[in-house]
Amino acid sequence: MEKSNSIILDDLDFAILSYLQKDGRMSFTVIAKKLKVSIGTIRTRFNKLIEDGTVNIIGRVDPDKVGFHSYAHIAVFVRPAPLKEKVAQKIAKMPEVSFLAGTSGDYDLEVDVMCRNNDHLVTFINDISSIDGVYQTKTTIYFKVYKYAQPDLNLLKTERRGR
């Protein structure tokens, strides 16, 4: 069984994270007032969350508004199977990749990409197909993205309380 690398977070940590998900620029002062704790407490908790890698503060752009008009899901079949890790490492370095995971089932890797247009997507697929060990790819183009979001932390409340 794989060991979890989860950090132990309490309700205050989750509350801070929830506010930051809604507005990553929200000040410590505002968060402290909403949670009825000191600014120092928020600052200390925030710094801990940054240091342990639980949260990264980034600017999230709307891909379509900045020029990425071709999204796709690519199933990658790797043969022989021992090359899966090397193939994944090469794909992970490609800037078009927004999501990459090893899978169970029919294919070995699941890749989501954002490309400028369909010509860019075709070039990307050809680049993946030329990686040693990639046996086959199967591409599904996303015509329209209806939701692009971070996980809802409220889904963990029941589990946290059950500890």
Salt bridges, closest charged atoms under 4 A:
ASP10 OD1 - ARG45 NH1 2.81
ASP11 OD1 - ARG160 NH2 2.82
ASP13 OD1 - ARG45 NH1 3.02
ASP13 OD2 - LYS48 NZ 3.61
ASP64 OD1 - HIS69 ND1 2.78
GLU96 OE2 - HIS120 NE2 2.87
ASP108 OD2 - ARG79 NH1 3.00
ASP112 OD1 - HIS73 ND1 3.22
